[in-house]
Amino acid sequence: MSRYSHDPNPFDEDEVNPFSNGSAAPGSKARMPTLGSHPVGFGHNDATVDIPLDTMSDSKKKERELANWEAELKRREQEIKRREDAVSKAGVPVDDRNWPPFFPIIHHDIANEIPIHAQRLQYLAFASWLGIVLCLSYNVIAVMVCWIKGGGVKIFLLSTIYALLGCPLSYVLWYRPLYRAMRTDSALKFGWFFLFYMLHLAFSIFAAIAPPVVFHGKSLTGILAAIDVISDSVLAGIFYFVGFGLFCLESLLSVWVIQKIYMYFRGHK
């Protein structure tokens, strides 16, 4: 029994670290490594990512600022468009003068300012305005011939007044309102045109007849005046008959114009 007194406990096993690399001496008690304070996870990338709240709030603030800026831009565009429409409907004279080309006194650009479906009617009305200008200008020449042949200076002065007043007034009173009515689709401008164009038509018919109301009607080259003048001067009579033909053509053209524009106005509205 004495030989077993110094033997170690047969059931006392050596503490062997299975994770050691064999550097520990046999028979020494190796301890298990102590777990640190680091959390153990399933991988090496289990660290928590902190997202600052200030960054999220800044992005939302920028989005709100962009939305407000876009709304303000749209509001300004609508305001500019509303002002342009108001100026267009009001007929503010902002156009430059470009007609006639050799001496511009009015603005006239049918091809670029009048809708395509209305350009033919506008050209037709423009021809009517040029027609009355031609009639009144030729009337001055014919009456001047009659004056030279002994008709008197008063009829020449009257014919000059007709031309000086009739040409610009016909443009201001009915042609320009029609031009703006076609461009802006204004019912008021159309009504203004119809009112004064009827007066224009009445004057054209009156001039083609030339009743002996003022100085026996010789201040206008109508049919009655032509018959009266040709008995005194054949040359002056020929001039008067040509003037009569011009006033007749202007009257017929005016009737056609007012019918076409009235049909356009009724169908367009």
C-alpha positions in Angstrom: 0.0 0.0 0.0 2.9 2.3 0.6 3.8 2.5 -3.0 0.4 3.8 -3.8 0.5 6.5 -1.2 2.2 9.0 -3.4 0.3 8.1 -6.6 -2.0 10.7 -8.0 -5.7 10.3 -8.1 -6.3 7.8 -10.9 -9.6 9.6 -11.6 -8.0 13.0 -11.6 -7.5 13.8 -15.4 -5.1 16.2 -16.7 -6.6 19.4 -17.9 -5.6 19.6 -21.5 -6.5 22.6 -23.5 -7.8 21.2 -26.8 -7.2 24.7 -28.5 -3.6 25.0 -27.5 -0.9 24.6 -30.0 1.0 22.0 -27.9 3.2 24.6 -26.2 2.0 23.8 -22.7 4.0 21.3 -20.8 2.3 17.9 -20.2 0.8 17.6 -16.9 0.3 21.3 -16.4 -3.2 22.6 -16.0 -4.1 24.9 -18.8 -7.1 27.2 -18.4 -9.7 27.9 -21.0 -9.4 31.3 -22.4 -11.6 33.9 -20.8 -14.3 35.4 -23.0 -13.9 39.0 -23.4 -16.5 41.7 -23.2 -17.0 41.8 -27.0 -20.3 40.3 -28.2 -20.1 37.1 -30.0 -22.0 36.9 -33.2 -22.2 34.8 -36.3 -19.7 36.8 -38.2 -17.2 39.6 -38.0 -19.5 42.3 -39.4 -22.1 42.4 -36.7 -21.3 45.9 -35.6 -24.3 48.3 -35.2 -24.5 51.1 -37.7 -25.7 54.4 -36.3 -27.7 56.7 -38.8 -27.8 60.2 -37.6 -31.3 61.7 -37.5 -30.0 65.1 -38.6 -29.2 63.7 -42.1 -32.7 62.3 -42.6 -34.3 65.6 -41.5 -32.0 67.6 -43.8 -33.1 65.5 -46.8 -36.7 65.9 -46.0 -36.2 69.7 -45.6 -34.5 69.9 -49.1 -37.4 67.9 -50.7 -39.8 70.4 -49.2 -37.8 73.3 -50.5 -37.6 71.8 -54.0 -41.4 71.3 -54.0 -42.0 74.8 -52.9 -39.6 76.2 -55.5 -41.3 74.2 -58.3 -44.7 75.4 -57.2 -43.5 79.0 -57.1 -42.1 78.6 -60.6 -45.3 77.2 -62.0 -47.3 80.0 -60.4 -45.0 82.6 -62.0 -45.4 80.9 -65.4 -49.2 81.0 -65.1 -49.1 84.7 -64.1 -46.9 85.6 -67.1 -49.3 83.7 -69.4 -52.3 85.4 -67.9 -50.8 88.8 -68.4 -49.9 88.0 -72.0 -53.4 86.9 -72.7 -54.8 90.0 -71.1 -52.6 92.2 -73.2 -53.6 90.3 -76.3 -57.3 90.6 -75.5 -57.0 94.2 -74.7 -55.5 95.0 -78.1 -52.6 97.0 -76.7 -50.7 98.5 -79.7 -47.3 96.9 -79.3 -46.7 96.1 -82.9 -44.2 97.8 -85.1 -45.0 99.4 -88.4 -44.1 97.3 -91.4 -46.6 98.3 -94.2 -46.2 99.6 -96.9 -42.6 98.5 -97.2 -41.4 101.7 -98.8 -43.1 103.9 -96.2 -44.3 101.9 -93.2 -47.3 103.6 -91.5 -49.3 100.6 -90.1 -48.6 97.1 -88.8 -49.8 94.3 -91.0 -48.7 90.7 -91.0 -51.6 88.3 -91.9 -49.4 85.3 -92.6 -47.9 85.2 -89.1 -50.6 86.7 -86.9 -54.0 85.6 -88.3 -55.0 81.9 -87.9 -54.7 79.9 -91.1 -58.4 79.2 -91.4 -59.2 82.9 -91.3 -56.4 84.2 -93.5 -58.4 84.0 -96.7 -61.1 86.2 -95.2 -58.6 88.7 -93.9 -57.0 89.0 -97.3 -60.4 89.5 -98.8 -61.2 92.3 -96.3 -57.8 93.8 -97.0 -58.6 93.9 -100.7 -61.8 95.7 -99.8 -59.9 98.3 -97.8 -57.4 98.8 -100.7 -60.4 99.0 -103.0 -61.9 102.0 -101.2 -58.5 103.6 -101.1 -58.2 103.2 -104.8 -61.7 104.5 -105.4 -61.3 107.6 -103.4 -57.9 108.3 -104.9 -59.1 107.9 -108.4 -62.2 110.0 -107.5 -59.8 112.9 -106.8 -58.2 112.5 -110.2 -61.5 112.3 -112.1 -63.0 115.3 -110.3 -59.8 117.3 -110.9 -60.2 116.6 -114.7 -63.8 117.9 -114.4 -62.6 121.0 -112.5 -60.1 121.7 -115.2 -62.9 121.4 -117.8 -64.9 124.0 -116.0 -66.6 122.1 -113.2 -65.6 124.3 -110.4 -63.0 124.1 -107.6 -65.5 123.2 -104.9 -66.1 119.7 -106.2 -62.3 119.1 -106.2 -62.0 120.3 -102.6 -64.8 117.9 -101.6 -63.3 115.0 -103.4 -60.0 115.7 -101.6 -61.7 115.8 -98.2 -63.4 112.4 -99.0 -60.0 110.9 -99.7 -58.1 112.5 -96.8 -60.8 111.3 -94.3 -62.1 108.2 -95.9 -58.8 106.3 -96.3 -57.6 106.6 -92.7 -61.1 106.3 -91.1 -61.9 103.2 -93.1 -58.7 101.6 -91.7 -59.3 102.7 -88.1 -63.1 102.2 -87.9 -63.5 98.8 -89.5 -60.4 97.2 -91.0 -58.2 97.3 -87.9 -61.0 96.1 -85.6 -61.5 93.1 -88.0 -57.8 92.4 -88.0 -57.7 92.3 -84.2 -60.9 90.4 -84.0 -59.4 87.7 -86.2 -56.2 87.6 -84.1 -57.7 87.6 -80.7 -61.2 86.2 -81.4 -62.9 89.1 -79.7 -66.7 89.3 -80.2 -66.6 93.0 -79.3 -64.2 93.7 -82.2 -66.4 91.8 -84.6 -69.4 93.8 -83.5 -67.5 97.0 -84.1 -66.5 95.8 -87.5 -70.0 95.0 -88.6 -71.3 98.3 -87.5 -68.9 100.5 -89.4 -68.6 98.2 -92.4 -72.3 98.6 -93.0 -71.6 102.4 -93.2 -68.7 101.7 -95.6 -71.1 99.6 -97.8 -73.7 102.3 -97.7 -71.2 104.9 -98.8 -69.9 102.8 -101.6 -73.4 102.3 -103.0 -74.1 106.0 -102.6 -70.9 106.9 -104.4 -71.7 104.5 -107.3 -75.0 106.3 -107.8 -73.9 109.8 -106.9 -77.3 111.4 -106.5 -77.5 115.2 -107.0 -77.4 116.0 -103.4 -74.1 118.0 -103.0 -73.1 120.2 -106.0 -75.2 118.0 -108.3 -73.3 114.9 -107.2 -70.2 115.9 -109.2 -67.9 115.5 -106.3 -68.3 111.7 -106.6 -67.9 109.7 -109.8 -71.2 107.9 -109.8 -73.5 107.0 -112.7 -75.7 110.0 -112.4 -72.8 112.4 -112.2 -71.1 110.7 -115.1 -74.2 111.2 -117.3 -74.3 114.8 -116.3 -70.6 115.5 -116.9 -70.3 113.7 -120.3 -72.7 116.1 -121.8 -70.2 119.0 -121.1 -66.9 117.2 -121.5 -66.4 113.7 -123.0 -63.0 113.3 -121.4 -64.3 114.1 -118.0 -67.3 111.9 -118.6 -65.0 108.9 -119.4 -63.1 109.5 -116.2 -66.4 109.5 -114.3 -67.6 106.3 -115.9 -64.4 104.6 -114.9 -64.9 105.8 -111.4 -68.4 104.6 -111.5 -67.1 101.1 -112.4 -64.7 101.1 -109.5 -67.3 102.1 -107.0 -69.6 99.3 -108.3 -66.8 96.7 -107.9 -66.1 98.0 -104.4 -69.8 97.7 -103.5 -70.0 94.1 -104.8 -66.8 93.1 -103.0 -68.1 94.7 -99.8 -71.3 92.7 -100.0 -69.3 89.5 -100.5 -66.9 90.3 -97.6 -69.6 91.1 -95.1 -71.5 87.9 -96.0 -68.4 85.7 -95.7 -67.3 87.2 -92.4 -70.8 87.0 -90.9 -70.9 83.3 -91.9 -67.5 82.8 -90.3 -68.6 84.6 -87.1 -71.8 82.5 -86.8 -70.0 79.2 -87.4 -67.0 80.1 -85.2 -69.2 81.0 -82.3 
